[in-house]
Amino acid sequence: MPALTGYITLSRQMAMQRQMEVIANNLANMSSTGYKTESVLFEEYLETTENGDTVSYVRDYGTSRNLAEGEFKATENPMDVAVTKGGYLKVETDTGVYYSRNGNLRLDAIGQLVTDEGFPILDDKDQPIVLTPEDPTLTIARDGTVSNSQGPLAKLAVVSFENEQNLSPVGSGLYQTQDPEIPPLNVSVLQGMLETSNVLPIKEITKMIDLSRSYQSTANLMQEDGDLLTEAIESLGRV
């Protein structure tokens, strides 16, 4: 039984370590535009021993995101956009098309509208949006239409998904998914604004402190289990 106790507590420690990593990542991204707080999903894993006993372990099997909107803040930068509700911008990268809620945009050397990392933003025809750098006038309507002093130039591709939890983060505020795109409902594009992350630092720090205490308690339990096993071995040795 002591050995089984060790396995059970070890599975719990591994789950808590994963949870700590996710909390640390949330805190690291609390200033990242459009970032969504993540949490670990756990499940019970049952195993039957040779004696017929059922042992319960815990393991993590993925993460879920809090899809609540962050705060929309004005930036006075006409290149910045915030997308409301479940809308995502389409971004072209070297490895394919990804999706993002980070609307911190700029113009590259050839006048393409790109992300802060330099990836082109696509229009509703899946083409890069090219502006005239010499024309300082830029307006982005709530429906995503991009215009300058000459008139409309393109329209931002804004899409949604049936289940946003199926989007997998790939870094730099980008997501990928195999799910089909669907037309967004009641989604607006807000020019000159950015969506902050929805991370609540105090809540995450509190969770981290509670988790650290639980981890230490589990470590103490493993130490006690080890001490009992050592005592049993010594007693057998004296016999």
BARODO-29130 format. One line per field, with one value per atom (N, C-alpha, C): y, x, z; residue in one letter; chain. Coordinates in Angstrom, 1 decimal, m for minus. Each point is the difference from the previous one (the first is absolute). Example, Ala and Ser with C-alpha at 12.3 -4.5 7.8 and 13.67 -1.06 7.14 Angstrom:
BEGIN
Y	(m5.7, 1.2, 1.2, 1.1, 1.1, 1.1)
X	(13.2, m0.9, 0.9, m0.4, 0.9, m0.8)
Z	(7.8, 0.0, 0.0, m0.7, 0.0, 0.8)
r	(A, A, A, S, S, S)
c	(A, A, A, A, A, A)
END
This chain:
BEGIN
Y	(m1.2, 1.2, 1.3, 0.0, 1.3, 0.3, m1.0, 0.3, 0.6, m0.6, 0.6, 1.5, 0.2, 1.4, 0.9, m0.5, 0.8, 0.3, m1.0, 0.3, 1.0, m0.2, 0.9, 1.5, 0.2, 1.3, 0.6, m0.9, 0.5, 0.5, m0.7, 0.4, 1.3, 0.2, 1.3, 1.1, m0.3, 1.0, 0.4, m1.0, 0.3, 0.9, m0.3, 0.8, 1.5, 0.1, 1.3, 0.8, m0.7, 0.6, 0.6, m0.8, 0.5, 1.2, 0.0, 1.1, 1.2, m0.1, 1.1, 0.6, m0.8, 0.5, 0.8, m0.4, 0.7, 1.4, 0.0, 1.2, 1.0, m0.5, 0.8, 0.6, m0.8, 0.5, 1.1, m0.2, 1.1, 1.3, m0.1, 1.2, 0.7, m0.9, 0.6, 0.7, m0.4, 0.6, 1.0, 0.5, 0.9, 1.3, 0.3, 1.3, m0.3, m1.3, m0.3, 0.3, 0.7, 0.4, m1.2, 0.0, m1.0, m1.4, m0.1, m1.3, m0.4, m1.4, m0.5, m1.0, 0.2, m0.8, m1.5, m0.8, m1.4, m0.7, m1.2, m0.8, m1.5, m0.8, m1.4, m0.8, m1.0, m1.0, m1.3, m0.5, m1.2, m1.1, m1.2, m1.2, m1.0, m0.9, m1.1, m1.2, m0.6, m1.2, m1.2, m1.0, m1.1, m1.2, m0.7, m1.2, m1.1, m1.2, m1.1, m0.7, m0.2, m0.7, m1.5, m0.7, m1.5, m0.6, 0.8, m0.5, 0.3, 0.6, 0.4, 1.3, 0.8, 1.3, 1.0, 1.0, 1.1, 1.2, 0.5, 1.1, 1.2, 1.2, 1.2, 0.9, 0.3, 1.0, 1.3, 1.0, 1.3, 0.3, 0.5, 0.4, 1.1, 0.9, 1.1, m0.5, 0.4, m0.4, 1.2, 1.2, 1.1, 1.3, 1.0, 1.3, 0.6, 0.9, 0.7, 1.5, 0.9, 1.4, 0.7, 1.0, 1.0, 0.9, m0.1, 0.7, 1.4, 0.4, 1.3, 1.1, 1.1, 1.1, 0.7, 0.4, 0.9, 1.4, 1.0, 1.4, 0.6, 0.8, 0.7, 1.4, 0.2, 1.3, 0.7, 1.4, 0.8, 0.2, 0.0, 0.1, 1.3, 0.6, 1.2, m0.4, m1.3, m0.5, m0.6, 0.7, m0.5, m1.4, m0.5, m1.4, m1.0, 0.4, m1.0, m0.3, m1.3, m0.4, m1.0, 0.1, m1.0, m0.7, m1.3, m0.8, m0.4, 0.3, m0.3, m1.5, m0.4, m1.4, m1.1, m0.9, m1.2, 0.2, 1.2, 0.2, m0.1, m0.5, m0.2, 0.6, 0.6, 0.5, m1.2, 0.0, m1.1, 0.5, m0.8, 0.4, m1.0, 0.5, m0.9, m0.1, m1.3, m0.2, m0.9, m0.3, m0.8, m1.5, m0.3, m1.4, m0.2, 1.1, m0.1, 1.1, m0.1, 1.1, m0.3, 1.0, m0.1, 1.1, 0.0, 0.9, 0.8, 1.2, 0.8, 1.1, 0.3, 1.1, 1.2, m0.1, 1.0, 1.0, 1.1, 1.0, 1.1, m0.3, 1.0, m0.1, 0.8, m0.1, 1.2, m0.2, 1.0, m0.2, 0.9, m0.2, m0.4, m1.0, m0.4, 0.8, m0.3, 0.8, 0.2, m1.0, 0.1, 0.4, 0.5, 0.5, m1.0, m1.3, m1.0, 0.3, m0.3, 0.1, m1.3, 0.0, m1.2, 0.1, m1.2, m0.1, 0.6, 0.1, 0.6, m0.9, m1.3, m0.9, 0.0, 0.8, 0.1, m0.9, m0.7, m1.0, 0.8, m0.2, 0.8, m0.4, 1.1, m0.2, m0.2, m1.0, m0.3, 0.8, 0.2, 0.6, m1.1, 0.4, m1.0, m0.8, 0.2, m0.8, m0.8, 0.0, m0.7, 0.5, 1.3, 0.7, 1.0, 0.2, 1.0, 1.4, 0.8, 1.4, 0.9, 0.7, 0.9, 1.4, 0.9, 1.4, 0.9, 1.2, 1.0, 0.8, m0.3, 0.6, 1.5, 0.6, 1.5, 0.6, m0.8, 0.6, m0.2, 1.0, m0.2, m0.3, 0.2, m0.2, m1.5, m0.5, m1.4, m0.1, m0.6, m0.3, m1.5, m0.5, m1.4, 0.0, m0.4, 0.0, m1.1, 0.0, m1.0, m1.4, 0.0, m1.2, m0.5, 0.7, m0.4, 0.6, 0.9, 0.6, 1.0, m0.1, 0.8, 1.0, 1.3, 1.1, 1.0, 0.7, 1.2, 1.2, 1.0, 1.2, m0.3, m1.0, m0.4, m0.8, m0.5, m0.9, m1.4, m0.9, m1.3, m0.8, m0.7, m0.8, m1.5, m0.4, m1.4, m0.1, m1.3, m0.3, m1.1, 0.3, m1.0, m1.3, m1.1, m1.3, m0.2, 0.0, m0.3, m1.2, m1.1, m1.3, m0.4, m1.0, m0.6, m1.5, m0.7, m1.4, m0.6, m1.2, m0.6, m0.2, m0.4, m0.3, 0.6, 1.2, 0.6, m0.7, m1.0, m0.7, m1.0, m0.2, m0.9, 0.7, 1.3, 0.7, m0.2, m0.4, m0.3, 1.2, 0.5, 1.1, m0.5, 0.8, m0.4, 1.1, 1.0, 1.0, 1.3, 1.1, 1.3, 0.4, m0.5, 0.4, m0.7, m1.0, m0.7, m1.3, m0.4, m1.3, m0.7, m1.4, m0.8, m1.0, m0.4, m0.9, m0.7, m1.2, m0.7, 0.2, 0.7, 0.3, 1.0, m0.1, 0.9, 1.4, 1.0, 1.4, 0.2, 0.8, 0.4, 1.5, 0.5, 1.5, 0.5, 1.1, 0.5, 0.7, m0.1, 0.6, 1.2, 1.1, 1.2, 0.3, m0.2, 0.3, 1.3, 0.9, 1.3, 0.1, 0.8, 0.4, 1.4, 0.2, 1.3, 0.6, 1.1, 0.6, 0.8, 0.0, 0.8, m0.6, m1.3, m0.6, m1.4, m0.4, m1.4, m0.7, m1.3, m0.8, m0.4, 0.3, m0.5, m1.4, m0.7, m1.4, 0.0, m1.1, m0.1, m0.7, 0.0, m0.6, 0.9, m0.6, 0.7, m0.3, 0.8, m0.3, m0.5, 0.7, m0.3, m1.4, m0.3, m1.4, m1.0, 0.2, m1.0, m0.1, 1.1, m0.1, m0.8, 0.2, m0.7, m1.5, m0.3, m1.5, m0.6, 0.8, m0.4, m0.3, 0.9, m0.2, m1.3, m0.1, m1.2, m1.3, 0.1, m1.2, m0.3, 1.0, m0.3, m0.7, 0.5, m0.7, m1.4, m0.3, m1.3, m0.9, 0.6, m0.8, m0.4, 1.0, m0.3, m1.1, 0.1, m1.0, m1.4, m0.1, m1.2, m0.6, 1.0, m0.4, m0.6, 0.6, m0.4, m1.4, m0.3, m1.3, m1.0, 0.3, m0.9, m0.3, 1.0, m0.1, m1.0, 0.2, m0.9, m1.4, m0.1, m1.4, m0.6, 0.7, m0.5, m0.4, 0.8, m0.3, m1.3, m0.2, m1.2, m1.2, 0.1, m1.1, m0.3, 1.1, m0.2, m0.7, 0.4, m0.7, m1.4, m0.3, m1.4, m0.9, 0.6, m0.8, m0.2, 1.0, m0.1, m1.1, 0.1, m1.0, m1.4, m0.2, m1.3, m0.5, 1.0, m0.3, m0.5, 0.6, m0.4, m1.4, m0.3, m1.4, m1.0)
X	(0.8, m0.8, 0.8, 1.2, 0.8, 0.4, 0.4, 0.4, m1.2, m1.2, m1.1, m0.3, 0.2, m0.2, 1.0, 1.2, 1.0, m0.4, m0.5, m0.4, m1.2, m0.9, m1.2, 0.4, 0.9, 0.4, 0.9, 0.8, 0.8, m0.8, m1.1, m0.9, m0.6, m0.3, m0.6, 1.0, 1.3, 1.0, 0.3, m0.1, 0.2, m1.1, m1.2, m1.2, 0.2, 0.4, 0.2, 1.1, 1.1, 1.0, m0.4, m0.9, m0.5, m0.9, m0.8, m0.9, 0.8, 1.1, 0.9, 0.6, 0.3, 0.6, m1.1, m1.2, m1.1, m0.2, 0.0, m0.2, 1.1, 1.2, 1.2, m0.1, m0.5, m0.2, m1.0, m1.1, m1.0, 0.5, 0.8, 0.6, 1.0, 0.8, 0.9, m0.7, m1.2, m0.8, m1.1, 0.1, m1.1, 0.1, 1.1, 0.0, 0.0, m0.3, 0.0, m1.4, 0.0, m1.3, m0.8, m1.3, m1.0, 0.3, 0.9, 0.3, m1.2, m0.3, m1.1, 0.6, m0.5, 0.5, m0.2, 1.0, m0.2, 0.0, m0.7, 0.0, 0.1, 0.5, 0.3, m1.3, m0.2, m1.1, 0.6, m0.7, 0.5, m1.1, 0.5, m0.9, 0.5, m0.9, 0.4, 0.4, 1.1, 0.5, 0.0, m0.8, m0.2, 0.9, 0.6, 0.8, m0.2, m0.2, m0.2, 1.3, 0.3, 1.2, m0.1, 1.1, 0.0, m0.9, m0.2, m0.8, m1.5, m0.3, m1.4, m0.4, 0.9, m0.3, m0.1, m0.8, m0.1, 0.7, 1.0, 0.8, m0.4, m0.2, m0.4, 1.2, 0.4, 1.0, m0.6, 0.7, m0.4, 0.9, m0.5, 0.9, m0.7, 0.8, m0.5, m0.1, m1.0, m0.2, m0.2, 0.2, m0.1, m0.2, m0.3, m0.3, m1.2, m0.7, m1.1, 0.3, m0.7, 0.3, m1.3, 0.2, m1.0, m0.2, m1.2, m0.2, m0.6, m0.1, m0.6, 0.9, m0.6, 0.7, 0.8, 1.2, 0.8, m0.6, 0.7, m0.4, 0.4, m0.8, 0.4, 0.5, 1.3, 0.6, 0.4, m0.2, 0.4, 1.5, 0.5, 1.5, 0.4, m1.0, 0.3, 0.9, 0.1, 0.7, m1.0, m0.2, m1.0, 0.3, 1.2, 0.3, m0.5, m0.3, m0.5, m1.5, m0.3, m1.4, m0.3, m1.2, m0.5, m1.2, m0.1, m1.1, m0.9, m1.3, m0.9, m0.5, m0.5, m0.6, 0.9, m0.6, 0.8, 0.7, 0.4, 0.6, 1.5, 0.6, 1.4, 0.5, 1.1, 0.7, 0.7, 0.2, 0.7, 1.4, 1.0, 1.4, 0.7, 0.8, 0.7, 1.5, 0.4, 1.4, 0.7, 1.3, 0.8, m0.5, m0.7, m0.5, m1.5, m0.7, m1.4, m0.8, m1.3, m0.9, m0.4, 0.2, m0.4, m1.0, m0.4, m1.0, 0.4, m0.4, 0.5, m1.1, 0.1, m0.8, 0.9, 1.3, 0.9, 0.0, m0.6, m0.1, 1.0, 1.2, 1.1, 0.7, m0.5, 0.5, 0.9, 0.6, 0.9, 0.2, 0.7, 0.3, 1.4, 0.3, 1.4, 0.6, 1.2, 0.7, m0.7, m0.8, m0.7, m1.5, m0.3, m1.4, m1.0, 0.4, m1.0, m0.4, m1.2, m0.5, 0.4, 0.8, 0.6, m0.2, 0.2, 0.0, 1.3, 0.2, 1.2, 1.2, m0.2, 1.1, 0.2, m0.8, 0.3, m0.8, m1.0, m0.9, m1.1, m0.3, m1.0, m1.4, m0.8, m1.5, m0.7, m0.9, m0.7, m1.4, m0.4, m1.3, m1.1, m1.2, m1.1, 0.2, 1.0, 0.3, 1.3, 0.4, 1.2, 1.3, 0.0, 1.2, 0.6, 1.3, 0.6, m0.6, m0.1, m0.5, 1.1, 0.1, 1.1, m0.5, 0.6, m0.4, 1.0, m0.3, 0.9, 0.7, 1.2, 0.7, 0.0, 0.0, 0.0, m1.3, m1.1, m1.3, m0.2, 0.0, m0.1, m1.4, m1.0, m1.4, m0.3, m0.4, m0.4, m1.2, m1.1, m1.2, m0.3, m0.4, m0.4, m1.4, m1.0, m1.4, m0.3, m1.2, m0.3, m0.2, m0.3, m0.2, 1.4, 1.1, 1.3, 0.4, m0.8, 0.4, 1.2, 1.1, 1.1, 0.0, 0.1, m0.1, 1.1, 0.3, 0.9, m0.7, 0.7, m0.6, m0.6, 0.5, m0.5, m1.3, m0.3, m1.2, 0.3, m0.9, 0.2, 1.1, 0.9, 1.1, m0.2, m0.5, m0.2, m0.8, m0.3, m0.8, 0.7, 0.3, 0.6, m0.8, 0.7, m0.7, m0.1, m1.3, m0.3, m0.9, 0.5, m0.8, m0.2, m0.9, m0.3, 0.0, m0.2, 0.0, m1.1, m0.4, m1.1, 0.4, 1.3, 0.5, 1.4, 0.1, 1.3, 1.0, m0.5, 1.0, 0.8, m0.4, 0.8, 1.2, 0.1, 1.1, 1.2, 1.1, 1.3, 0.9, 0.6, 0.9, 1.4, 0.6, 1.3, 1.0, m0.3, 0.9, m0.2, 0.5, m0.2, m1.4, m0.9, m1.4, m0.8, 0.6, m0.6, m0.6, m1.0, m0.7, m0.2, 0.0, m0.3, m1.2, m0.7, m1.1, m0.3, m0.6, m0.5, m1.4, m0.7, m1.4, m0.3, m1.1, m0.4, m0.3, 0.3, m0.4, m1.5, m0.5, m1.5, m0.1, m1.0, m0.1, m0.3, 0.7, m0.2, m1.4, m0.6, m1.3, 0.2, m0.4, 0.0, 1.4, 1.0, 1.4, 0.4, 0.7, 0.4, 1.5, 0.5, 1.4, 0.1, 0.8, 0.1, 1.4, 0.0, 1.3, 0.6, 1.3, 0.7, m0.2, m0.3, m0.1, 0.7, 0.3, 0.6, m0.7, m0.1, m0.6, 1.1, m0.1, 0.9, m0.2, 0.9, m0.2, m1.1, m0.6, m1.0, 0.6, 1.3, 0.7, m0.3, m0.4, m0.1, 1.2, 1.0, 1.2, m0.2, m0.8, m0.2, m0.5, m1.0, m0.6, 1.0, 0.9, 1.0, 1.0, 0.4, 1.0, m0.5, m1.3, m0.6, m0.1, m0.3, 0.0, 1.4, 1.0, 1.4, 0.4, m0.4, 0.4, m0.7, m1.3, m0.7, 0.6, 0.4, 0.6, 1.3, 0.8, 1.3, m0.2, m1.0, m0.3, m0.4, m0.9, m0.4, 1.2, 0.8, 1.2, 0.9, 0.2, 0.8, m0.6, m1.3, m0.7, 0.1, m0.1, 0.2, 1.4, 1.0, 1.4, 0.2, m0.6, 0.1, m0.6, m1.1, m0.6, 0.9, 0.6, 1.0, 1.2, 0.4, 1.1, m0.4, m1.2, m0.5, m0.1, m0.5, m0.1, 1.4, 0.9, 1.4, 0.6, m0.3, 0.5, m0.6, m1.3, m0.6, 0.6, 0.2, 0.6, 1.4, 0.8, 1.4, m0.1, m0.9, m0.2, m0.4, m0.8, m0.5, 1.2, 0.8, 1.2, 1.0, 0.2, 0.9, m0.5, m1.3, m0.6, 0.2, m0.3, 0.2, 1.5, 0.9, 1.4, 0.4, m0.6, 0.4, m0.5, m1.2, m0.6, 0.9)
Z	(0.0, 0.0, 0.0, 0.8, m0.1, m1.4, m0.8, m1.4, m0.8, 0.2, m0.7, 0.4, 1.3, 0.5, m0.7, m0.2, m0.7, m1.4, m0.7, m1.4, 0.0, 0.9, 0.0, 0.2, 1.1, 0.3, m1.1, m0.7, m1.1, m1.1, m0.3, m1.1, 0.3, 1.3, 0.4, m0.1, 0.3, m0.1, m1.5, m0.8, m1.5, m0.5, 0.4, m0.4, 0.5, 1.3, 0.5, m0.6, m0.4, m0.8, m1.3, m0.7, m1.2, 0.2, 1.1, 0.3, 0.3, 0.7, 0.3, m1.3, m0.9, m1.3, m0.7, 0.0, m0.7, 0.7, 1.4, 0.7, m0.3, 0.0, m0.3, m1.4, m0.9, m1.4, m0.1, 0.8, 0.1, 0.5, 1.1, 0.5, m0.9, m0.8, m0.9, m1.2, m0.3, m1.1, 0.4, 1.3, 0.5, m0.8, m0.7, m0.7, m1.5, m0.4, m1.5, m0.5, m1.1, m0.6, m0.4, 0.5, m0.4, 0.6, 0.9, 0.6, 0.9, 0.0, 0.7, 1.1, 1.3, 1.1, m0.3, 0.3, m0.1, 1.3, 0.0, 1.2, m0.4, 0.9, m0.3, 0.2, m0.9, 0.2, 0.5, 1.1, 0.6, m0.1, 0.1, 0.0, 0.9, 0.5, 0.9, m0.9, 0.4, m0.7, 0.9, m0.2, 0.9, m0.6, 1.0, m0.4, 1.0, m0.4, 0.9, 0.3, 1.2, 0.4, m0.1, 0.2, 0.0, 1.1, 1.1, 1.1, m0.3, m1.1, m0.3, 0.6, 0.6, 0.5, m1.1, 0.1, m1.0, 0.5, m0.7, 0.4, m0.9, 0.6, m0.7, m0.1, m1.3, m0.3, m0.6, m0.1, m0.6, m1.1, m1.1, m1.1, m0.8, m0.6, m0.8, m1.5, m0.6, m1.4, m1.0, 0.5, m0.9, 0.7, m0.7, 0.6, m0.6, 0.8, m0.5, 0.1, m0.8, 0.0, 0.5, 0.8, 0.4, m1.2, m0.7, m1.2, 0.2, 1.2, 0.3, m0.6, m0.5, m0.6, 1.1, m0.5, 0.9, m0.1, 0.6, m0.1, m1.3, m0.6, m1.3, 0.4, m0.4, 0.4, m1.3, 0.0, m1.1, 0.0, m1.2, m0.2, m0.8, m0.6, m0.9, m1.2, m0.3, m1.2, m1.0, m1.2, m0.9, m0.6, 0.2, m0.4, 0.9, 1.2, 1.0, m0.1, 0.1, 0.0, 1.1, 0.5, 0.9, m0.6, 0.1, m0.5, 1.2, m0.1, 1.1, m0.1, 1.2, 0.1, m0.6, m0.8, m0.4, m1.3, m0.4, m1.3, 0.0, m1.1, m0.1, m1.4, 0.0, m1.2, m0.6, m1.3, m0.7, m0.3, 0.3, m0.1, m0.9, m1.0, m0.8, 0.5, 0.2, 0.5, m1.0, 0.3, m0.8, 0.0, 1.1, 0.1, m0.1, m0.5, m0.3, 0.6, m0.1, 0.5, 1.5, 0.8, 1.4, 0.3, 1.3, 0.4, 1.3, 0.1, 1.1, 0.5, 1.3, 0.5, 0.3, m0.3, 0.3, m1.2, 0.1, m1.1, 0.1, 0.6, 0.0, m1.4, m0.9, m1.4, m0.4, m1.2, m0.5, m1.5, m0.7, m1.4, m0.1, m0.9, m0.2, m1.1, m0.5, m0.9, m1.4, m0.3, m1.3, 0.1, 1.2, 0.2, 0.4, 0.3, 0.4, 1.5, 0.3, 1.3, 0.7, 1.0, 0.6, 1.6, 0.6, 1.5, 0.5, 1.3, 0.6, m0.4, m0.3, m0.3, m1.5, m0.8, m1.4, m0.9, 0.5, m0.7, m0.7, m1.3, m0.7, 0.6, 0.1, 0.3, m1.3, 0.0, m1.2, m0.1, m1.3, m0.2, m0.2, m0.3, m0.1, m1.3, m0.8, m1.2, 0.2, 1.3, 0.4, m0.7, m0.2, m0.6, 1.0, 0.0, 0.8, m0.3, 1.0, m0.2, m0.1, m1.2, m0.3, 0.0, 0.7, 0.1, m0.6, m0.2, m0.5, 1.1, 0.3, 1.1, 0.0, m1.2, m0.1, 0.4, 0.0, 0.4, 1.5, 0.8, 1.4, 0.5, m0.9, 0.4, 0.0, 1.1, 0.1, 0.9, m0.5, 0.9, m0.2, 1.2, 0.0, 0.6, m0.8, 0.4, 1.0, 0.6, 1.0, m0.7, m1.3, m0.8, m0.5, 0.3, m0.5, m1.3, m0.6, m1.3, 0.3, m0.8, 0.1, m1.1, 0.3, m1.0, 0.3, m1.1, 0.1, m0.7, m0.3, m0.6, m1.3, m0.7, m1.3, 0.0, 1.2, 0.2, 0.5, 0.0, 0.6, m0.8, 0.8, m0.6, 0.1, 1.2, 0.2, 1.3, 0.3, 1.2, 0.8, 1.3, 0.8, 0.1, m0.1, 0.2, 1.5, 0.4, 1.4, 0.0, 0.8, 0.0, 1.4, 0.1, 1.3, m0.1, 1.1, 0.0, 0.9, m0.3, 0.8, 1.4, 0.2, 1.3, 0.1, 0.7, 0.1, 0.8, 0.9, 0.8, m0.9, m1.2, m0.9, m0.6, 0.2, m0.6, 0.9, m0.6, 0.8, m0.2, 1.1, 0.0, m0.6, m0.9, m0.6, 0.3, 0.9, 0.3, m0.7, 0.6, m0.6, m0.2, 0.9, m0.1, m1.2, m0.6, m1.1, 0.4, m0.7, 0.2, m1.3, 0.1, m1.1, 0.3, m1.0, 0.2, m1.3, 0.1, m1.2, m0.2, 0.9, m0.1, m1.1, m0.6, m1.1, 0.5, m0.8, 0.4, m0.2, 0.9, m0.2, 0.0, m0.7, 0.0, 1.5, 0.4, 1.3, 0.1, 1.2, 0.3, 1.0, m0.4, 0.9, 0.5, m0.9, 0.3, m0.6, 0.8, m0.5, 0.0, m0.9, 0.0, 0.5, 1.1, 0.6, m0.3, m0.8, m0.4, 1.2, 0.0, 1.1, 1.4, 0.1, 1.3, m0.1, 1.2, 0.2, 1.2, m0.1, 1.0, 1.0, 1.3, 0.9, 0.3, 0.7, 0.4, 1.1, 0.2, 1.0, 1.3, 0.1, 1.2, 1.2, 1.1, 1.3, 0.8, 0.1, 0.7, 1.4, 0.8, 1.4, 0.1, m0.8, 0.0, m0.3, m1.1, m0.4, 1.1, 0.7, 1.0, 1.2, 0.3, 1.1, m0.3, m1.2, m0.4, 0.1, m0.4, 0.1, 1.5, 0.9, 1.4, 0.5, m0.2, 0.4, m0.5, m1.3, m0.7, 0.7, 0.3, 0.6, 1.4, 0.7, 1.3, m0.2, m0.9, m0.3, m0.4, m0.9, m0.4, 1.1, 1.0, 1.1, 0.9, 0.2, 0.8, m0.6, m1.4, m0.7, 0.2, m0.1, 0.2, 1.4, 1.0, 1.4, 0.1, m0.7, 0.1, m0.6, m1.1, m0.6, 0.9, 0.7, 0.9, 1.2, 0.5, 1.1, m0.5, m1.3, m0.5, m0.2, m0.4, m0.1, 1.3, 1.1, 1.3, 0.5, m0.2, 0.4, m0.7, m1.3, m0.7, 0.5, 0.4, 0.5, 1.4, 0.8, 1.3, m0.2, m0.9, m0.2, m0.5, m0.8, m0.5, 1.1, 0.9, 1.1, 1.0, 0.2, 1.0, m0.6, m1.3, m0.6, 0.1, m0.1, 0.0, 1.4, 1.0, 1.4, 0.3, m0.6, 0.2, m0.6)
r	(M, M, M, P, P, P, A, A, A, L, L, L, T, T, T, G, G, G, Y, Y, Y, I, I, I, T, T, T, L, L, L, S, S, S, R, R, R, Q, Q, Q, M, M, M, A, A, A, M, M, M, Q, Q, Q, R, R, R, Q, Q, Q, M, M, M, E, E, E, V, V, V, I, I, I, A, A, A, N, N, N, N, N, N, L, L, L, A, A, A, N, N, N, M, M, M, S, S, S, S, S, S, T, T, T, G, G, G, Y, Y, Y, K, K, K, T, T, T, E, E, E, S, S, S, V, V, V, L, L, L, F, F, F, E, E, E, E, E, E, Y, Y, Y, L, L, L, E, E, E, T, T, T, T, T, T, E, E, E, N, N, N, G, G, G, D, D, D, T, T, T, V, V, V, S, S, S, Y, Y, Y, V, V, V, R, R, R, D, D, D, Y, Y, Y, G, G, G, T, T, T, S, S, S, R, R, R, N, N, N, L, L, L, A, A, A, E, E, E, G, G, G, E, E, E, F, F, F, K, K, K, A, A, A, T, T, T, E, E, E, N, N, N, P, P, P, M, M, M, D, D, D, V, V, V, A, A, A, V, V, V, T, T, T, K, K, K, G, G, G, G, G, G, Y, Y, Y, L, L, L, K, K, K, V, V, V, E, E, E, T, T, T, D, D, D, T, T, T, G, G, G, V, V, V, Y, Y, Y, Y, Y, Y, S, S, S, R, R, R, N, N, N, G, G, G, N, N, N, L, L, L, R, R, R, L, L, L, D, D, D, A, A, A, I, I, I, G, G, G, Q, Q, Q, L, L, L, V, V, V, T, T, T, D, D, D, E, E, E, G, G, G, F, F, F, P, P, P, I, I, I, L, L, L, D, D, D, D, D, D, K, K, K, D, D, D, Q, Q, Q, P, P, P, I, I, I, V, V, V, L, L, L, T, T, T, P, P, P, E, E, E, D, D, D, P, P, P, T, T, T, L, L, L, T, T, T, I, I, I, A, A, A, R, R, R, D, D, D, G, G, G, T, T, T, V, V, V, S, S, S, N, N, N, S, S, S, Q, Q, Q, G, G, G, P, P, P, L, L, L, A, A, A, K, K, K, L, L, L, A, A, A, V, V, V, V, V, V, S, S, S, F, F, F, E, E, E, N, N, N, E, E, E, Q, Q, Q, N, N, N, L, L, L, S, S, S, P, P, P, V, V, V, G, G, G, S, S, S, G, G, G, L, L, L, Y, Y, Y, Q, Q, Q, T, T, T, Q, Q, Q, D, D, D, P, P, P, E, E, E, I, I, I, P, P, P, P, P, P, L, L, L, N, N, N, V, V, V, S, S, S, V, V, V, L, L, L, Q, Q, Q, G, G, G, M, M, M, L, L, L, E, E, E, T, T, T, S, S, S, N, N, N, V, V, V, L, L, L, P, P, P, I, I, I, K, K, K, E, E, E, I, I, I, T, T, T, K, K, K, M, M, M, I, I, I, D, D, D, L, L, L, S, S, S, R, R, R, S, S, S, Y, Y, Y, Q, Q, Q, S, S, S, T, T, T, A, A, A, N, N, N, L, L, L, M, M, M, Q, Q, Q, E, E, E, D, D, D, G, G, G, D, D, D, L, L, L, L, L, L, T, T, T, E, E, E, A, A, A, I, I, I, E, E, E, S, S, S, L, L, L, G, G, G, R, R, R, V, V, V)
c	(A, A, A, A, A, A, A, A, A, A, A, A, A, A, A, A, A, A, A, A, A, A, A, A, A, A, A, A, A, A, A, A, A, A, A, A, A, A, A, A, A, A, A, A, A, A, A, A, A, A, A, A, A, A, A, A, A, A, A, A, A, A, A, A, A, A, A, A, A, A, A, A, A, A, A, A, A, A, A, A, A, A, A, A, A, A, A, A, A, A, A, A, A, A, A, A, A, A, A, A, A, A, A, A, A, A, A, A, A, A, A, A, A, A, A, A, A, A, A, A, A, A, A, A, A, A, A, A, A, A, A, A, A, A, A, A, A, A, A, A, A, A, A, A, A, A, A, A, A, A, A, A, A, A, A, A, A, A, A, A, A, A, A, A, A, A, A, A, A, A, A, A, A, A, A, A, A, A, A, A, A, A, A, A, A, A, A, A, A, A, A, A, A, A, A, A, A, A, A, A, A, A, A, A, A, A, A, A, A, A, A, A, A, A, A, A, A, A, A, A, A, A, A, A, A, A, A, A, A, A, A, A, A, A, A, A, A, A, A, A, A, A, A, A, A, A, A, A, A, A, A, A, A, A, A, A, A, A, A, A, A, A, A, A, A, A, A, A, A, A, A, A, A, A, A, A, A, A, A, A, A, A, A, A, A, A, A, A, A, A, A, A, A, A, A, A, A, A, A, A, A, A, A, A, A, A, A, A, A, A, A, A, A, A, A, A, A, A, A, A, A, A, A, A, A, A, A, A, A, A, A, A, A, A, A, A, A, A, A, A, A, A, A, A, A, A, A, A, A, A, A, A, A, A, A, A, A, A, A, A, A, A, A, A, A, A, A, A, A, A, A, A, A, A, A, A, A, A, A, A, A, A, A, A, A, A, A, A, A, A, A, A, A, A, A, A, A, A, A, A, A, A, A, A, A, A, A, A, A, A, A, A, A, A, A, A, A, A, A, A, A, A, A, A, A, A, A, A, A, A, A, A, A, A, A, A, A, A, A, A, A, A, A, A, A, A, A, A, A, A, A, A, A, A, A, A, A, A, A, A, A, A, A, A, A, A, A, A, A, A, A, A, A, A, A, A, A, A, A, A, A, A, A, A, A, A, A, A, A, A, A, A, A, A, A, A, A, A, A, A, A, A, A, A, A, A, A, A, A, A, A, A, A, A, A, A, A, A, A, A, A, A, A, A, A, A, A, A, A, A, A, A, A, A, A, A, A, A, A, A, A, A, A, A, A, A, A, A, A, A, A, A, A, A, A, A, A, A, A, A, A, A, A, A, A, A, A, A, A, A, A, A, A, A, A, A, A, A, A, A, A, A, A, A, A, A, A, A, A, A, A, A, A, A, A, A, A, A, A, A, A, A, A, A, A, A, A, A, A, A, A, A, A, A, A, A, A, A, A, A, A, A, A, A, A, A, A, A, A, A, A, A, A, A, A, A, A, A, A, A, A, A, A, A, A, A, A, A, A, A, A, A, A, A, A, A, A, A, A, A, A, A, A, A, A, A, A, A, A, A, A, A, A, A, A, A, A, A, A, A, A, A, A, A, A, A, A, A, A, A, A, A, A, A, A, A, A, A, A, A, A, A, A, A, A, A, A, A, A, A, A, A, A, A, A, A, A)
END
